[in-house]
Amino acid sequence: MKTIWHSLQVSLDQLNEMNSSTMAEHLEMEFTEIGPDYLKMMMPVDKRTHQPYGLLHGGASVALAETVGSMASALIIDPEKQICVGMEINANHVRGVKSGYVHACARPLHIGASSHVWDIRLTDDQHKLVCVSRLTVAVLAKR
């Protein structure tokens, strides 16, 4: 399968280093896999990501989805000429999680010249669906 990435000269270590001093670092999000047309990331479910009932907070799920989808867009564009920014995100939370990790996989629904649309599925450690998210990213000329 042909890759969708602008360059494959990036490692998971480099992607994870980009999380330094960000919300992703605070929530211990970690990139775990890059394939020809997908990017994966995980995040612990703990006191930082719980809501008052002890379940994974929906906002934490959305933060994970936007982080993995935004980075996927950043890997598609030419960073010398373009930047990408989130425009819209939605999420359907379908299962609660109390502990362990939540795993996100971003796959493109649309890769256009001025926008990208990502389907992002979050699953628990048992591979059960937790959340379905769609992220739209604007691709802008770098100033």
Kinemage of the C-alpha trace (Angstrom):
@kinemage 1
@onewidth
@group {chain A} dominant
@subgroup {mainchain}
@vectorlist {calphas} color= white
{ca met a 1} P 0.000 0.000 0.000
{ca lys a 2} L 1.243 3.472 -0.882
{ca thr a 3} L 1.885 5.762 2.072
{ca ile a 4} L -0.079 8.995 2.600
{ca trp a 5} L 2.720 10.713 4.516
{ca his a 6} L 4.767 13.613 3.086
{ca ser a 7} L 7.905 11.996 4.477
{ca leu a 8} L 8.596 8.800 6.366
{ca gln a 9} L 11.748 10.324 7.816
{ca val a 10} L 10.032 10.674 11.184
{ca ser a 11} L 10.211 8.207 14.067
{ca leu a 12} L 7.808 7.571 16.925
{ca asp a 13} L 10.473 8.973 19.250
{ca gln a 14} L 10.508 12.238 17.268
{ca leu a 15} L 6.704 12.429 17.344
{ca asn a 16} L 6.667 11.837 21.100
{ca glu a 17} L 9.350 14.512 21.629
{ca met a 18} L 6.962 17.020 20.006
{ca asn a 19} L 4.600 16.452 22.959
{ca ser a 20} L 7.067 18.135 25.319
{ca ser a 21} L 5.473 20.966 27.322
{ca thr a 22} L 1.994 20.311 25.903
{ca met a 23} L -1.282 18.901 27.177
{ca ala a 24} L -0.305 15.624 25.498
{ca glu a 25} L 2.732 15.386 27.759
{ca his a 26} L 0.671 16.256 30.855
{ca leu a 27} L -1.823 13.484 30.037
{ca glu a 28} L 1.012 11.077 29.073
{ca met a 29} L -0.262 10.581 25.525
{ca glu a 30} L 2.166 8.490 23.500
{ca phe a 31} L 2.415 7.755 19.779
{ca thr a 32} L 2.629 3.994 19.355
{ca glu a 33} L 2.451 3.133 15.657
{ca ile a 34} L 2.568 4.682 12.214
{ca gly a 35} L 1.327 2.712 9.216
{ca pro a 36} L 0.938 3.550 5.536
{ca asp a 37} L -2.435 5.263 6.134
{ca tyr a 38} L -2.927 5.490 9.899
{ca leu a 39} L -1.391 6.887 13.078
{ca lys a 40} L -1.934 5.417 16.560
{ca met a 41} L -1.606 6.925 20.009
{ca met a 42} L -2.518 5.886 23.562
{ca met a 43} L -3.320 7.622 26.832
{ca pro a 44} L -3.674 6.304 30.390
{ca val a 45} L -7.061 6.361 32.076
{ca asp a 46} L -6.344 7.655 35.581
{ca lys a 47} L -7.104 10.532 37.959
{ca arg a 48} L -5.973 13.092 35.347
{ca thr a 49} L -8.455 11.825 32.757
{ca his a 50} L -11.386 10.763 34.973
{ca gln a 51} L -14.671 12.570 35.415
{ca pro a 52} L -16.408 12.552 38.851
{ca tyr a 53} L -17.914 9.053 38.357
{ca gly a 54} L -14.428 7.594 37.887
{ca leu a 55} L -14.893 7.098 34.141
{ca leu a 56} L -12.806 8.451 31.277
{ca his a 57} L -13.802 12.100 30.740
{ca gly a 58} L -15.255 12.789 27.291
{ca gly a 59} L -13.041 15.848 26.984
{ca ala a 60} L -9.960 13.695 27.528
{ca ser a 61} L -11.141 11.386 24.738
{ca val a 62} L -11.570 14.389 22.447
{ca ala a 63} L -8.133 15.726 23.410
{ca leu a 64} L -6.588 12.385 22.419
{ca ala a 65} L -8.551 12.282 19.162
{ca glu a 66} L -7.568 15.828 18.205
{ca thr a 67} L -3.924 15.232 19.089
{ca val a 68} L -3.540 12.102 16.954
{ca gly a 69} L -5.581 13.514 14.051
{ca ser a 70} L -3.783 16.848 14.038
{ca met a 71} L -0.386 15.172 14.029
{ca ala a 72} L -1.518 12.909 11.205
{ca ser a 73} L -2.385 16.019 9.158
{ca ala a 74} L 0.966 17.570 10.043
{ca leu a 75} L 2.667 14.477 8.617
{ca ile a 76} L 0.840 14.839 5.295
{ca ile a 77} L 1.523 18.492 4.535
{ca asp a 78} L 4.770 20.055 3.352
{ca pro a 79} L 5.938 21.773 6.579
{ca glu a 80} L 8.061 24.229 4.596
{ca lys a 81} L 4.967 25.600 2.826
{ca gln a 82} L 1.936 24.762 4.993
{ca ile a 83} L 0.514 24.545 8.488
{ca cys a 84} L -2.613 22.738 9.629
{ca val a 85} L -5.103 23.671 12.346
{ca gly a 86} L -8.173 21.977 13.743
{ca met a 87} L -11.492 23.369 12.490
{ca glu a 88} L -14.100 21.049 13.964
{ca ile a 89} L -14.237 17.894 16.045
{ca asn a 90} L -17.115 15.756 17.235
{ca ala a 91} L -17.276 12.614 19.306
{ca asn a 92} L -19.716 9.890 20.222
{ca his a 93} L -18.851 8.249 23.537
{ca val a 94} L -20.124 4.671 23.404
{ca arg a 95} L -18.473 2.862 26.343
{ca gly a 96} L -17.067 3.901 29.701
{ca val a 97} L -13.521 3.106 30.784
{ca lys a 98} L -12.292 3.233 34.387
{ca ser a 99} L -8.642 2.206 34.118
{ca gly a 100} L -5.908 1.007 31.822
{ca tyr a 101} L -5.316 2.770 28.529
{ca val a 102} L -7.398 4.149 25.716
{ca his a 103} L -5.952 3.657 22.220
{ca ala a 104} L -6.666 5.977 19.277
{ca cys a 105} L -6.298 5.182 15.587
{ca ala a 106} L -6.627 8.017 13.049
{ca arg a 107} L -7.414 7.162 9.412
{ca pro a 108} L -8.211 9.665 6.659
{ca leu a 109} L -11.694 10.042 5.228
{ca his a 110} L -10.599 12.925 2.979
{ca ile a 111} L -7.199 14.381 2.106
{ca gly a 112} L -7.684 17.556 0.102
{ca ala a 113} L -5.567 20.552 -0.782
{ca ser a 114} L -7.218 22.784 1.840
{ca ser a 115} L -8.736 20.329 4.332
{ca his a 116} L -8.332 16.875 5.821
{ca val a 117} L -11.071 14.847 7.518
{ca trp a 118} L -10.081 12.082 9.951
{ca asp a 119} L -11.995 9.140 11.379
{ca ile a 120} L -10.591 8.435 14.827
{ca arg a 121} L -11.601 5.331 16.776
{ca leu a 122} L -10.767 4.985 20.465
{ca thr a 123} L -10.706 1.525 22.031
{ca asp a 124} L -9.919 0.148 25.470
{ca asp a 125} L -7.251 -2.437 26.315
{ca gln a 126} L -9.667 -5.216 25.296
{ca his a 127} L -10.129 -3.581 21.830
{ca lys a 128} L -13.720 -2.586 22.644
{ca leu a 129} L -14.927 0.620 21.014
{ca val a 130} L -14.995 3.542 23.470
{ca cys a 131} L -15.421 6.602 21.246
{ca val a 132} L -15.831 7.518 17.584
{ca ser a 133} L -14.590 10.954 16.571
{ca arg a 134} L -14.348 12.937 13.346
{ca leu a 135} L -11.822 15.756 13.028
{ca thr a 136} L -11.698 18.355 10.249
{ca val a 137} L -8.351 20.101 9.798
{ca ala a 138} L -7.721 23.210 7.698
{ca val a 139} L -4.544 23.275 5.613
{ca leu a 140} L -3.180 26.828 5.344
{ca ala a 141} L -0.292 28.446 3.509
{ca lys a 142} L 2.613 29.176 5.837
{ca arg a 143} L 3.255 32.915 6.247
